[in-house]
Amino acid sequence: MKKTIRDLVAKFGKLPVSIDQVGDDDDLYAAGLTSFASVQLMLGIEEAFDIDFPDNLLDRKSFASISAIARTVDLVRDSGKVA
């Protein structure tokens, strides 16, 4: 899953650094993720994993790192909120 998330961050995150330079627990916002790019990333993740993020998970913490995104995707999947 983290490989897919990394690919999505590389595609939608528009980071000024290579995704290869970003660790799983590194702060994506500190690496250059903007609010606009995080929305694009969220939409890409929803499509790739066939999920729909509930409003309570649409916050900076959910998209703070590769690991945080993976945990959030797992949480949504576990809750049965599939699109």
PyMOL commands that set and color helices and strands:
alter all, ss='L'
color gray80, all
select helices_A, chain A and resi 2-12+19-21+35-49+55-57+60-63+66-79
alter helices_A, ss='H'
color red, helices_A
deselect
rebuild
show_as cartoon
